[in-house]
Amino acid sequence: MKLDNLPKLIQSELLKLPESLLAHIQRARCVGKEISSMHGIDFFSVDLAIATHDLAKNLNGKELIDGCKKMCIEISSDYLLVPKLLHGPLAAAWLKYKFGVSDEYVIDAVKYHTTGYPNMNPVAKVVFLADKLDKEKIKRNPKLEKVLSVVETDLDGAILAYMNILIESLVDQNFIIHPYSIACRNYLLQKNEF
Ligand SMILES: [Fe+2]
């Protein structure tokens, strides 16, 4: 995927990221292209969101908290318990206020790409899944094959499958689960009666 399809300001921000992170973003953009074409979802919005979703990923917890304060983002206590989860909300604020992106689907897709959220918009669903279905992530965690196997036919089913894997793994490691992830899973279960 070429960077020059993206706005110049965003291209220059991407080029400041570590090579491994940029490589993940590029792989996720390819996955996003496939999923958006499978489901007829606007590729321009999907691609802009995937290209920018990890712009703040390289910051540590303190830098993320400071960055959020600078952007006047209200930080709930759930985020303070796992500050690395703030990289989505911070990148979303940068998109809106530094890069002048007005597409709320793109902004929400970036904001919720790690935790998920109930009733995500179609762009956010694709971005969420493309991030998780980076081929290198599947190699590291073969359980993700389950998500890959349903993504062509059922976006909600794929997100639910991912949430089950995520939550199980967080419980196994005795880690905190962000309430948005639980709420996302509950929403999908109720909506689709899986
Ligand atoms: Fe990512």
Boltz pocket constraint, residues with backbone or C-beta under 6 A from the ligand:
constraints:
  - pocket:
      binder: B
      contacts: [[A, 24], [A, 28], [A, 53], [A, 54], [A, 131]]
      max_distance: 6.0
